[in-house]
């Protein structure tokens, strides 16, 4: 490994010639100094950049003039990339998070990797920092094909235990020092708290293993778990957030029923700098590649695996979409939702849950008669997913399609619910829907009022 002082010595057209397929770390480990040099050097052109949610002060990497010379292939979109994706200036590459390492090794085969590291430790190993996801596979692929691994060692990047990279695997390194991107979380409102209370009361018990992400609902679930007095929680997740840190510091996470005595995640995001400092050499958490954290088989092995994810919408059949707003309007990405929904269902006493408010901030219902035409779904109607809104929880298992539709309609607000039920009643596509409609509380549906 060679250490350089000037970024232009390692990020230039000689190291990144036309035809380069570059894989960049994302989330809080986005290598901002390295990417800014790509932005600045107009001689770097005709290369492809694969990325998974680039964060930080690098928005210009997706600017119109940079996109004319750089071909972006985005695996998971964020605020920086949505506009160019939805205007044809960058491409969206649909992929389950669990499948990224496999496709990197066998199909995409990047020959340059940019990443952020910390370390070394006493064994001479460097940490991938707060994000591993597909990086280990990308590094191994690049090295096996005589490619380059270029890293920046950010002074503020925590050394997250678990998956590490050897010094011999890093070709060039530059030292940097800047604050990591944070992901602020709003205080849960009344609706989010109702959802959190329902989930904790109905589906989380002593010994449950949890997966959830960032947002109002995960924060509300955390508060509800603490209030309920749940014990001996395990954490097996793709994304580790401040809410999970709170469960650890409260002593609720013991991993008593897990194969290991620490929380496992592939991506770590915090709402504060203090959250990243907490991660540094912290033995209560460890990082793993996403083909481990998101392996359906490994998820299924967890004790009472309870996976909680969100969605943009659901239709009466139970089709769920979370990455798109319309048929070709990308919002985020496939991510690992399907991995955890399916793996948790296979876990003994496990649950795959979609938790969402029944309508948007603008008052548009998320419970719809049909999904938008051409939409990509993260769960199909046959996936036995429990859906929870502030109005109740619906479990589709054992129900026919008419019963399914009636139960989902009850997740909506009163006016929308009544319109959907009227549609079901009048429809000729359902078999004897009146039977499903005659129950005051439909099969599979638990109203909020019956629990609290």
Secondary structure, 3 states (H helix, E strand, C coil): CEEECCHHHCCCCCCCCCCCEEEECCECCCCHHHHHHHHHCCCCCCEEEEEECECCCCHHHHCHHHHCCEEEEEEECCCCCHHHHCCCCCEECCCCHHHHHHHHHHHHCCCEEEEEEEECCCCCEEECCCECCCHHHHHHHHHHCCCEEEEEEECCCCCCCECEEEHHHCCEEEEECCCCCCCCCCCCCHHHHHHHHHHHHHHCCCCCEEECCCCHHHHHHHHHHHHHCCCCEEEECCEECHHHHHHHHCCCECCCCCCCCCEEECEECCCCHHHHHHHCCCCCEEECCHHHHCCHHHHHCCCCEEEEECCCEEECCCCEECCEEECCEECCCCCCHHHHHHHHHHCCCCEEEEECCCECCCCCECEECCCCCCCCCCECCCCCCEEEECCEEECCCCCCHHHHHHHHHCCCCHHHHHHHHHHHHHCCCCCCHHHHHCCCCCCCEEEHHHHC
